[in-house]
Amino acid sequence: MTIGMKHYPAGRPGRPGIVLLLVVLAAACSNTPPDNPKSYVDTIAVARKAKDDDFKSASNSPVPPGRRAELLPLGYFPIDPDYKVAAALKPSNDSTVIPMPTSTGGQAQFRRAGTLEFNLKGHALTLTAFHEVGARTDTLFVPLTDLTTGSETYAGGRFLDLDRNATGIYEIDFNRAYFPYCFYSPTYECPYPPPENRLQVPIRAGERLKK
């Protein structure tokens, strides 16, 4: 299985074209819009175009050929720099294995790495970051749902991946929230976000259902 991309196909895919750009931030929980919003918007737009191109042409694309006309280019909310915020990770000392139900009726095994605390558009929020049992621990897996789930976004939730660092300060960029591969094809198995990561606010950023 590819680290940070919780999809379990018969043939394991690589990461999609979007790569999280980790910024080491000095302030833990304040909103930190990019210094140059236009450059930031352009960067996200270029990454989205690259992902579309990869999904359209790659031999291991998670989008079946018969669905490419329907799904590509992928649907997204407008890029909003206010959805890129700083978060402080409160590490977890709990080694309990958390079974996450998956899209095929199975279970995936994770442990809590810690709680990400942040402010988003006036709301103080938290998300639990996980790492998979038996996998490398240099990435954090953040599955989530929000008030758009099932209506504007995939009912199975969305994912974020973060590169782990020693500072405990992370950048959460919801403009990079993406659908798991099981949205595109039932041949992939993906974990569902646990109850603790069900945000009670709408996150209108990142990948969305096409209108």
N, C-alpha and C positions, 0 to 999 in steps of 0.2 A: 504494500500500500504506500502511496506517496505521502510523505510527511506533510501535515498541515492541510491536506486536501482529503477530507474524509469521504472517499468514494471507494467502493469495493467492487470493481468490475472483474470479469474473467481475465481481461488484459488490463493491467494497471496503467492509468493515464499519467502524463506529466502534469505539472502545474499549468493553469491557463495563462494567458498572456499578461494578466494583471499581476504585478509584483508590488507588495506593500513597501512603500518607501518609509523606513523608520527614521524619525527625527528625534534626537535626544533633546528633551525639553527641560527647561529649568523650572518652570512652574508646574506643579503637579496636577491641579484640577481646574484651571481656568481655561476658557475657550481660547484657542489660539489660531485664528484664521491665517491663511498664508500671507506672507509679506507682499507677494505679487499675485493677486487673485487671477489675473488673466493668464499668467504663466502656469499657475496651478490648474486652471480649467483646461488649458491646452494639453497639459500633461495627461490628465485623466482622459480627455477625448482621444488622444493618440493611443493610449493603452486600450481603450475600448475598441477602437478600430483594429488594432493588432489582434485582439482576442477574436473578433468577428472573422478576420481573415484566416486565423489559425483554425477556428472551428469549421470554417467552410472548406478548407483544403487539406488539413492534416489527415494522415492515414488513420490515426488513433483518435480522431475527433469524437467527443461524446455525443454529438448531434447526429443521429442517423441520417443517411442521405435522403430518405423519404420525408424528413421533417425540416430539412434545411431551408426550403423556400418559405415555410411557415414561421420558423423561429429566428432566422437570421435576416438582417442584423438583430442582435439581442435588444430587448426593451430595457430602457433605463429612465429613472427620474432625471430631471434637469440637474446638472452639476451645481452643488451648493456648497461653497467653502465653509459655511457655518456648521456643516455636518462633519467637519474635521476637528477633533478636540483632543486635548491632553487627558490622560488618565493615569492614576496612581494604582499600582498593583499591590494589594495587601496579600502577602503570601499565605498559603494554607499549609498547615502542618498535619492535615488530615490525610492519611494514606488509604482511606476507604475507597474501594473500587466502585465506581458508579456505572451501572449498566444502562446504556441508552438504547431504547428500542430503535429499530431501523426500518427502512422502507419496505424490506422484504419479509418482515416479521421476525427477524433475528435480533441479536443484541451486540452492541459494540462496547468494549470495556475502556473506561477512562478514569483518571484521577483528577481531582481539582488541583490546579496550580495556584489559584488565588482568586481574589475578587478585584476587578477593575472598577475604580470609583471615578466618576466624572460628572461634569455638568453639560447639559445639552439643551440649548434654547430655553434656559430658565428652569430646567428640571434636573434635580440631583438624582443620578441613576447609578446602577451597578450592573455588571455582567460578570459571570464566572468564566474564567479561562481554564481550559482543560489541557491535559496531554494524554495521549493514548497509552494504555498499558503495553509495555514491551517495545515502544517506539522511542525514537530520539526525543529528548526533552528540550531542544533548543528552539522550538516553536511553540506558540500558544494557539490553541484552537478555540474559537469563540462562536458557537452556534447560537442563533437568536430568532425570536419571533417578536412582532410588535403589532400595533393596531391596524396595520395594512395587510397582515398575513391572512391569506385566504380570500382576499378581495382584490387588492392591488398587487400583491406579491404572492409567491408560491406558498401553498398551504403547508408545505413541509419545512418552511423556514428558510433562513439565509445564513451564510457563514462569513466569518472574518478570520484571517490568519495574521499573527503577529510574530516577528522575530524576537526571541527572548533576549533580554539584555541585563546587565548588572545594575542598572540605575533604578529599576522599578518604575520608571516613567515611560509611558507608551503613548503612541499616537493612534487613536481610534478614528478611522476614516470611513464613515458609513457610505460615502460615495463609491467605495470599493466592495461593499457587501454584495455577495454573489449567490446565485442559486447552486445547490448541489447538483451533481450530474444526473441524479435520478429524476430530476425534472425533465430532462431531455430524453431519457431512455430508461425503461424499467429494468434493463440489464444491469444497472448500477444499484448498489446498496449503500444507503446513506443514513447516518444517525439523525434522529429527530431532536431538536433542542429541548433540554429539560425544563421543568416548570420554573426554576430559578432564573432562567434567561428569557422569560416572556415579558418583554417591556410593555408597560401600560401607556405608551405614547405612540403616535404614528411616526415611523421613520421613512420619510419620503425622500430617500436617497439610495443610490445604488441600483441594482438590477430589479426590474419590475416586470409584471405581465404585460405583454404587448396589447395595446388598445385595439 
